[in-house]
């Protein structure tokens, strides 16, 4: 049986709160500018099913609630009773009165909204109203962390339809501001979002709103391991291009290259994403990885050459060109573009090294001989020019 008592005076309540502040326990504080809620508690605390009262508090357990000067103190004793001390705007209130009961219920609602007894609350909601009840409750919660807890509970403990997955992605996008909490929902459960095209689209929209480069990169790396439809790989690469950190941006693109998750139709978008990397070293390393695979011809090849021209330093350009020269460049037009790019190198040594390698693979046609000779003529040093021309004659 529960007992309720009114403090003899407000000073007595203050003394109780002061004494109990010395106890060990847990602390929750929310301050949104309009109000401040603080909750300190210890022991095993069970809320009633209708969430208007405390079902039980373990002996020596307690809970202290404070909101803008109104206070509730509740504790349990060895007989299983719960006693209360209430003060609203400086006035003691009888816990058995309608005002007192309403205040206790409102205090419990506030505590639940900031995450108190989150596991128990989720179980109660799911038991009463299933997934829909939990999804609706997220809209009323305060704080990114607690919203994340509810969404992750759904992802981990229930079977969700594609429509429900889209709802979760939308709530993550619009209701969670914290980059870490948003990324955690989207990254830790990414495999559940990647089963349907519409769900992937909602997931990508949510990821695009992550403001932290590190957290956005963690999410995008997950999707770069997947074989995506054309429009969604385009969206993923576009999102990667918005990452400011070259390290994180390069990590996203490298994941796609390592998993070979892009198609020939994605090639131009991949080159554009690499072009958005400011670090010349990272750009060079990504291009070296890119040209290991099949290389589209025509405008795609020309785009590749334009991207390569943005790499600083002849040595770095030479590394990419040497890798590219040994691949199956598919047309004489592409070879001509390759030689034109090579001829723009300032270092004659690097230029000669590329052309010697090029001579091993370039078609022996009249058109290619002329293009090769034109590029060789950009070399002024007799030694390097001689070994380039000798490589052609072999």
RASULRA-V761887 format. One record per pair of residues at least 24 apart in sequence whose ideal C-beta (glycine too) atoms are under 10 Angstrom apart, sorted by sequence separation. I is the first residue (numbers start at 1). J is the second residue. If there is no record, write none. Layout:
# RASULRA-V761887
I:J + I:J
This chain:
# RASULRA-V761887
39:63 + 40:64 + 41:65 + 56:80 + 57:81 + 113:137 + 134:158 + 147:171 + 148:172 + 151:175 + 165:189 + 168:192 + 169:193 + 182:206 + 183:207 + 186:210 + 204:228 + 216:240 + 249:273 + 250:274 + 253:277 + 283:307 + 284:308 + 287:311 + 317:341 + 318:342 + 321:345 + 338:362 + 351:375 + 352:376 + 355:379 + 368:392 + 39:64 + 40:65 + 56:81 + 57:82 + 112:137 + 121:146 + 125:150 + 135:160 + 147:172 + 151:176 + 168:193 + 182:207 + 236:261 + 237:262 + 249:274 + 271:296 + 283:308 + 317:342 + 351:376 + 38:64 + 39:65 + 40:66 + 56:82 + 57:83 + 115:141 + 131:157 + 193:219 + 200:226 + 216:242 + 217:243 + 236:262 + 267:293 + 284:310 + 335:361 + 38:65 + 39:66 + 55:82 + 113:140 + 114:141 + 115:142 + 118:145 + 122:149 + 126:153 + 131:158 + 148:175 + 165:192 + 166:193 + 182:209 + 183:210 + 204:231 + 208:235 + 216:243 + 221:248 + 224:251 + 249:276 + 250:277 + 267:294 + 283:310 + 284:311 + 317:344 + 318:345 + 335:362 + 351:378 + 352:379 + 37:65 + 38:66 + 39:67 + 54:82 + 72:100 + 112:140 + 113:141 + 114:142 + 115:143 + 118:146 + 121:149 + 122:150 + 125:153 + 126:154 + 130:158 + 131:159 + 144:172 + 147:175 + 148:176 + 165:193 + 182:210 + 187:215 + 190:218 + 194:222 + 200:228 + 201:229 + 204:232 + 207:235 + 208:236 + 216:244 + 217:245 + 220:248 + 224:252 + 228:256 + 233:261 + 234:262 + 241:269 + 249:277 + 250:278 + 254:282 + 257:285 + 262:290 + 267:295 + 268:296 + 275:303 + 283:311 + 284:312 + 288:316 + 301:329 + 317:345 + 322:350 + 325:353 + 335:363 + 343:371 + 351:379 + 356:384 + 359:387 + 364:392 + 37:66 + 38:67 + 45:74 + 53:82 + 112:141 + 113:142 + 114:143 + 121:150 + 131:160 + 135:164 + 138:167 + 147:176 + 152:181 + 160:189 + 165:194 + 169:198 + 173:202 + 181:210 + 182:211 + 183:212 + 186:215 + 187:216 + 190:219 + 193:222 + 194:223 + 200:229 + 203:232 + 207:236 + 210:239 + 213:242 + 214:243 + 216:245 + 220:249 + 223:252 + 224:253 + 233:262 + 237:266 + 240:269 + 249:278 + 250:279 + 253:282 + 257:286 + 264:293 + 267:296 + 271:300 + 275:304 + 282:311 + 283:312 + 284:313 + 287:316 + 291:320 + 295:324 + 301:330 + 305:334 + 317:346 + 318:347 + 321:350 + 325:354 + 329:358 + 339:368 + 352:381 + 355:384 + 359:388 + 362:391 + 36:66 + 37:67 + 46:76 + 54:84 + 74:104 + 112:142 + 113:143 + 115:145 + 116:146 + 119:149 + 123:153 + 131:161 + 138:168 + 147:177 + 148:178 + 151:181 + 155:185 + 165:195 + 166:196 + 169:199 + 172:202 + 173:203 + 176:206 + 179:209 + 180:210 + 182:212 + 186:216 + 187:217 + 188:218 + 190:220 + 193:223 + 201:231 + 205:235 + 208:238 + 209:239 + 213:243 + 217:247 + 218:248 + 221:251 + 222:252 + 224:254 + 225:255 + 226:256 + 233:263 + 236:266 + 240:270 + 243:273 + 246:276 + 247:277 + 249:279 + 253:283 + 256:286 + 257:287 + 264:294 + 270:300 + 271:301 + 274:304 + 277:307 + 280:310 + 281:311 + 287:317 + 290:320 + 291:321 + 301:331 + 304:334 + 308:338 + 314:344 + 315:345 + 317:347 + 321:351 + 324:354 + 325:355 + 332:362 + 335:365 + 342:372 + 345:375 + 348:378 + 349:379 + 351:381 + 355:385 + 358:388 + 359:389 + 362:392 + 36:67 + 37:68 + 45:76 + 53:84 + 72:103 + 109:140 + 114:145 + 115:146 + 118:149 + 122:153 + 126:157 + 144:175 + 145:176 + 147:178 + 151:182 + 154:185 + 162:193 + 165:196 + 168:199 + 169:200 + 172:203 + 173:204 + 174:205 + 179:210 + 183:214 + 184:215 + 187:218 + 188:219 + 190:221 + 191:222 + 194:225 + 197:228 + 200:231 + 201:232 + 204:235 + 208:239 + 212:243 + 213:244 + 214:245 + 217:248 + 220:251 + 221:252 + 224:255 + 225:256 + 234:265 + 237:268 + 238:269 + 241:272 + 246:277 + 250:281 + 251:282 + 254:285 + 257:288 + 258:289 + 262:293 + 264:295 + 265:296 + 268:299 + 272:303 + 275:306 + 276:307 + 280:311 + 281:312 + 284:315 + 285:316 + 288:319 + 289:320 + 291:322 + 292:323 + 302:333 + 306:337 + 314:345 + 318:349 + 319:350 + 322:353 + 325:356 + 326:357 + 332:363 + 336:367 + 340:371 + 343:374 + 344:375 + 348:379 + 352:383 + 353:384 + 356:387 + 359:390 + 360:391 + 35:67 + 36:68 + 43:75 + 44:76 + 71:103 + 72:104 + 110:142 + 114:146 + 115:147 + 118:150 + 122:154 + 126:158 + 132:164 + 135:167 + 139:171 + 144:176 + 148:180 + 149:181 + 152:184 + 156:188 + 160:192 + 166:198 + 169:201 + 170:202 + 173:205 + 174:206 + 177:209 + 178:210 + 179:211 + 180:212 + 183:215 + 186:218 + 187:219 + 190:222 + 194:226 + 197:229 + 200:232 + 204:236 + 207:239 + 210:242 + 213:245 + 216:248 + 217:249 + 220:252 + 221:253 + 223:255 + 224:256 + 227:259 + 230:262 + 233:265 + 234:266 + 237:269 + 241:273 + 246:278 + 247:279 + 250:282 + 253:285 + 254:286 + 257:289 + 260:292 + 264:296 + 268:300 + 271:303 + 275:307 + 278:310 + 279:311 + 280:312 + 281:313 + 284:316 + 287:319 + 288:320 + 291:323 + 292:324 + 295:327 + 297:329 + 298:330 + 301:333 + 302:334 + 305:337 + 309:341 + 313:345 + 314:346 + 315:347 + 318:350 + 321:353 + 322:354 + 325:357 + 326:358 + 329:361 + 331:363 + 335:367 + 336:368 + 339:371 + 343:375 + 348:380 + 349:381 + 352:384 + 355:387 + 356:388 + 359:391 + 35:68 + 36:69 + 38:71 + 39:72 + 40:73 + 41:74 + 42:75 + 43:76 + 70:103 + 74:107 + 113:146 + 131:164 + 135:168 + 138:171 + 143:176 + 144:177 + 145:178 + 148:181 + 151:184 + 152:185 + 155:188 + 156:189 + 159:192 + 160:193 + 162:195 + 163:196 + 165:198 + 166:199 + 169:202 + 172:205 + 173:206 + 176:209 + 178:211 + 179:212 + 182:215 + 183:216 + 186:219 + 187:220 + 189:222 + 190:223 + 194:227 + 203:236 + 207:240 + 210:243 + 212:245 + 213:246 + 214:247 + 215:248 + 216:249 + 217:250 + 218:251 + 219:252 + 220:253 + 221:254 + 222:255 + 223:256 + 224:257 + 225:258 + 226:259 + 227:260 + 228:261 + 230:263 + 233:266 + 236:269 + 237:270 + 240:273 + 241:274 + 243:276 + 245:278 + 246:279 + 249:282 + 250:283 + 253:286 + 256:289 + 257:290 + 260:293 + 267:300 + 270:303 + 271:304 + 274:307 + 275:308 + 277:310 + 279:312 + 280:313 + 283:316 + 284:317 + 287:320 + 290:323 + 291:324 + 294:327 + 295:328 + 297:330 + 298:331 + 301:334 + 304:337 + 305:338 + 308:341 + 313:346 + 314:347 + 317:350 + 318:351 + 321:354 + 324:357 + 325:358 + 328:361 + 329:362 + 332:365 + 335:368 + 338:371 + 339:372 + 342:375 + 343:376 + 345:378 + 348:381 + 351:384 + 352:385 + 355:388 + 358:391 + 359:392 + 34:68 + 72:106 + 74:108 + 112:146 + 115:149 + 119:153 + 123:157 + 138:172 + 141:175 + 143:177 + 144:178 + 147:181 + 148:182 + 151:185 + 155:189 + 162:196 + 165:199 + 166:200 + 168:202 + 169:203 + 172:206 + 173:207 + 176:210 + 177:211 + 178:212 + 179:213 + 180:214 + 181:215 + 182:216 + 183:217 + 184:218 + 185:219 + 186:220 + 187:221 + 188:222 + 191:225 + 194:228 + 197:231 + 201:235 + 204:238 + 205:239 + 208:242 + 213:247 + 214:248 + 217:251 + 218:252 + 221:255 + 224:258 + 225:259 + 227:261 + 228:262 + 229:263 + 232:266 + 234:268 + 235:269 + 237:271 + 238:272 + 239:273 + 240:274 + 241:275 + 242:276 + 243:277 + 244:278 + 245:279 + 246:280 + 256:290 + 267:301 + 270:304 + 271:305 + 273:307 + 274:308 + 275:309 + 276:310 + 277:311 + 284:318 + 285:319 + 286:320 + 287:321 + 288:322 + 289:323 + 290:324 + 291:325 + 292:326 + 293:327 + 294:328 + 295:329 + 296:330 + 297:331 + 300:334 + 301:335 + 304:338 + 313:347 + 314:348 + 315:349 + 316:350 + 317:351 + 318:352 + 320:354 + 321:355 + 322:356 + 323:357 + 324:358 + 325:359 + 326:360 + 327:361 + 329:363 + 333:367 + 336:370 + 337:371 + 339:373 + 340:374 + 341:375 + 342:376 + 343:377 + 344:378 + 345:379 + 349:383 + 350:384 + 351:385 + 352:386 + 353:387 + 354:388 + 355:389 + 356:390 + 357:391 + 358:392 + 359:393 + 360:394 + 72:107 + 115:150 + 118:153 + 122:157 + 132:167 + 139:174 + 143:178 + 144:179 + 145:180 + 146:181 + 147:182 + 148:183 + 151:186 + 154:189 + 161:196 + 162:197 + 163:198 + 164:199 + 165:200 + 166:201 + 167:202 + 168:203 + 169:204 + 170:205 + 171:206 + 172:207 + 173:208 + 174:209 + 179:214 + 180:215 + 183:218 + 184:219 + 187:222 + 190:225 + 191:226 + 197:232 + 200:235 + 204:239 + 213:248 + 217:252 + 220:255 + 221:256 + 224:259 + 226:261 + 227:262 + 228:263 + 230:265 + 234:269 + 237:272 + 238:273 + 241:276 + 246:281 + 247:282 + 250:285 + 254:289 + 257:292 + 265:300 + 268:303 + 271:306 + 272:307 + 275:310 + 281:316 + 284:319 + 285:320 + 288:323 + 291:326 + 292:327 + 295:330 + 298:333 + 302:337 + 305:340 + 306:341 + 309:344 + 314:349 + 315:350 + 318:353 + 319:354 + 322:357 + 325:360 + 326:361 + 332:367 + 336:371 + 339:374 + 340:375 + 343:378 + 348:383 + 349:384 + 352:387 + 353:388 + 356:391 + 359:394 + 25:61 + 46:82 + 67:103 + 70:106 + 71:107 + 72:108 + 131:167 + 135:171 + 139:175 + 144:180 + 145:181 + 148:184 + 149:185 + 152:188 + 156:192 + 162:198 + 163:199 + 166:202 + 169:205 + 170:206 + 173:209 + 179:215 + 183:219 + 186:222 + 187:223 + 190:226 + 200:236 + 212:248 + 213:249 + 216:252 + 220:256 + 225:261 + 227:263 + 229:265 + 230:266 + 233:269 + 234:270 + 237:273 + 240:276 + 241:277 + 246:282 + 250:286 + 253:289 + 257:293 + 264:300 + 267:303 + 268:304 + 271:307 + 274:310 + 275:311 + 280:316 + 284:320 + 287:323 + 288:324 + 291:327 + 294:330 + 297:333 + 298:334 + 301:337 + 305:341 + 314:350 + 318:354 + 321:357 + 322:358 + 325:361 + 332:368 + 335:371 + 336:372 + 339:375 + 342:378 + 343:379 + 348:384 + 352:388 + 355:391 + 356:392 + 23:60 + 25:62 + 26:63 + 27:64 + 28:65 + 29:66 + 30:67 + 45:82 + 70:107 + 131:168 + 138:175 + 144:181 + 148:185 + 152:189 + 155:192 + 162:199 + 165:202 + 166:203 + 169:206 + 172:209 + 173:210 + 178:215 + 179:216 + 182:219 + 183:220 + 186:223 + 214:251 + 224:261 + 233:270 + 236:273 + 237:274 + 240:277 + 246:283 + 249:286 + 253:290 + 267:304 + 270:307 + 271:308 + 274:311 + 280:317 + 283:320 + 287:324 + 297:334 + 301:338 + 304:341 + 305:342 + 313:350 + 314:351 + 317:354 + 321:358 + 324:361 + 325:362 + 335:372 + 338:375 + 339:376 + 347:384 + 348:385 + 351:388 + 355:392 + 23:61 + 25:63 + 65:103 + 72:110 + 138:176 + 143:181 + 144:182 + 147:185 + 151:189 + 155:193 + 161:199 + 165:203 + 168:206 + 169:207 + 172:210 + 180:218 + 194:232 + 213:251 + 217:255 + 221:259 + 223:261 + 224:262 + 228:266 + 234:272 + 238:276 + 291:329 + 296:334 + 315:353 + 333:371 + 336:374 + 340:378 + 356:394 + 23:62 + 25:64 + 65:104 + 67:106 + 72:111 + 145:184 + 160:199 + 166:205 + 179:218 + 183:222 + 213:252 + 230:269 + 234:273 + 237:276 + 295:334 + 298:337 + 302:341 + 305:344 + 314:353 + 318:357 + 332:371 + 336:375 + 339:378 + 352:391 + 67:107 + 144:184 + 148:188 + 162:202 + 179:219 + 297:337 + 314:354 + 348:388 + 23:64 + 65:106 + 66:107 + 144:185 + 20:62 + 53:95 + 65:107 + 20:63 + 21:64 + 65:108 + 67:110 + 20:64 + 63:107 + 67:111 + 63:108 + 65:110 + 16:62 + 65:111 + 17:64 + 16:64 + 53:101 + 63:111 + 17:66 + 52:101 + 52:102 + 54:104 + 2:53 + 53:104 + 65:116 + 2:54 + 52:104 + 53:105 + 2:55 + 20:73 + 52:105 + 63:116 + 2:56 + 17:71 + 51:105 + 52:106 + 54:108 + 2:57 + 16:71 + 20:75 + 50:105 + 53:108 + 17:73 + 52:108 + 14:71 + 16:73 + 48:105 + 51:108 + 52:109 + 13:71 + 50:108 + 51:109 + 16:75 + 13:73 + 48:108 + 51:111 + 10:71 + 47:108 + 51:112 + 47:111 + 47:112 + 7:73 + 45:111 + 51:117 + 17:85 + 39:107 + 16:85 + 47:116 + 51:120 + 4:74 + 17:87 + 37:107 + 41:111 + 47:117 + 51:121 + 39:110 + 45:116 + 46:117 + 2:74 + 13:85 + 39:111 + 45:117 + 12:85 + 13:86 + 14:87 + 37:110 + 47:120 + 51:124 + 2:76 + 3:77 + 13:87 + 37:111 + 46:120 + 47:121 + 50:124 + 51:125 + 10:85 + 35:110 + 39:114 + 41:116 + 45:120 + 49:124 + 3:79 + 37:113 + 38:114 + 39:115 + 41:117 + 48:124 + 4:81 + 7:84 + 10:87 + 37:114 + 39:116 + 47:124 + 1:79 + 2:80 + 3:81 + 4:82 + 5:83 + 6:84 + 7:85 + 49:127 + 1:80 + 2:81 + 3:82 + 4:83 + 5:84 + 6:85 + 7:86 + 13:92 + 37:116 + 49:128 + 1:81 + 2:82 + 3:83 + 4:84 + 5:85 + 6:86 + 7:87 + 10:90 + 12:92 + 30:110 + 1:82 + 2:83 + 3:84 + 4:85 + 5:86 + 6:87 + 10:91 + 30:111 + 2:84 + 4:86 + 10:92 + 9:92 + 28:111 + 30:113 + 8:92 + 30:114 + 7:92 + 29:114 + 30:115 + 6:92 + 7:93 + 28:114 + 6:93 + 28:115 + 6:94 + 28:116 + 5:94 + 6:95 + 4:94 + 5:95 + 6:96 + 26:116 + 4:95 + 5:96 + 6:97 + 3:95 + 4:96 + 2:95 + 3:96 + 4:97 + 2:96 + 6:100 + 4:100 + 4:101 + 4:104 + 37:142 + 32:142 + 32:143 + 30:142 + 30:143 + 28:143 + 30:146 + 28:146
